[in-house]
């Protein structure tokens, strides 16, 4: 269905029915009930209902757990909802106790009706529905629902009725580029060149905003003609926007986890007068947290229109920050595992060679002890000689080959001061005690097969390692 596609900024905004997730929570609730942890079971059943409001089994099992905790009133209410959804056991239980239930559902919730004449019940339901629909049409969420329908039915007039294209495109470009550049600056090495390039890119983007906005506008209108923005953007690899970012728009969406699989629904509407902000909530299982940004809507007469996005730049920066933290955590575990296999002594002796025509240092000769603690042969272990004073500005790499189980070695290395970058400038001024050895790879033979331990270099490597089950516990 076209309306479930992503980057169809509108067609995936309805709160999704996630039957698979609902079933998973239901099973967890049943397991907790077997362990007699009824409070936790009720929470799991509630999460199952949130994922799928019409899950009759979740209502029924929550009712059982509530009754076992001595909360019969709440249990009966859940049984009535389950009965209204067609759960046979709930219906039999309620019928046996002369308790009524109804199939009438209004805006996703089950309402229990007392025993009344049929015409009174029907009239009451129609009146409630009339006022409920009038109330709903006056809400900002209705504009999103109409936008969904406009894309799916290829109705450009309705689409532009609820979306201010010019204002939205301008806001979207501002947020995307601010977030993209800010999150890029978060990854910089500290040498200054990348930061300068990012700032130059920001200035260049400023000059190209009209062209970028026109590109986004064309894509949005194309989505209405196609009935789906996803199909359009999948072929959209040579636009001004994708060339500026160095990736397709679809790749950008994937990079920041803006995919239907990660969409969790709408947050609480923040309305003040004729302005409303509607949060779009996303969750990535590897980041273990929910993040959101907001659609900005303004009321014109009796009609709500989407005019922009808010906090998308912050969302993008936060995604990158959380990724960096997850990779750092995994790397600390990997480095800890390497250090459990090899013992590294402190740098205990050093000799500074100097230029023969002046007193400037020419090289540093240092020594440290290394011992193989593993029960297997270490084919190679590599280190970075780092300087905290020059953090992020590179390091001197060295490696040691072939160590039998239990073998100790005295490793002597020479660091030439021939470079003129930031790291070498700091190294010339540093004391021996300022240096530290940081392991970056270990290859050992396990039953004749090479086993490599190496810190992850990117989020992509983290995702691959997670998918293969290779992350260390």
JOFENDA-V325830 format. One record per run of one state. SS is the DSSP state (hx for helix, st for strand, lp for the rest). FROM is the first residue (numbers start at 1). LEN is the number of residues. If there is no record, write none. Layout:
ss->(SS/SS)
from->(FROM/FROM)
len->(LEN/LEN)
This chain:
ss->(lp/hx/lp/hx/lp/hx/lp/hx/lp/hx/lp/hx/lp/st/lp/st/lp/hx/lp/hx/lp/hx/lp/st/lp/hx/lp/hx/lp/hx/lp/hx/lp/hx/lp/hx/lp/hx/st/lp/st/lp/st/lp/st/lp/st/lp/hx/st/lp/st/lp/st/lp/st/hx/lp/st/lp/st/lp/hx/lp/hx/st/lp/st/lp/hx/lp)
from->(1/2/5/19/35/38/52/56/69/72/85/88/97/105/107/109/111/118/138/140/153/156/162/163/164/165/187/193/208/209/227/229/235/240/246/249/256/260/263/267/270/273/275/285/289/301/303/311/312/342/345/349/355/361/373/378/388/391/396/404/408/417/422/430/432/435/447/449/455/459/468)
len->(1/3/14/16/3/14/4/13/3/13/3/9/8/2/2/2/7/20/2/13/3/6/1/1/1/22/6/15/1/18/2/6/5/6/3/7/4/3/4/3/3/2/10/4/12/2/8/1/30/3/4/6/6/12/5/10/3/5/8/4/9/5/8/2/3/12/2/6/4/9/6)
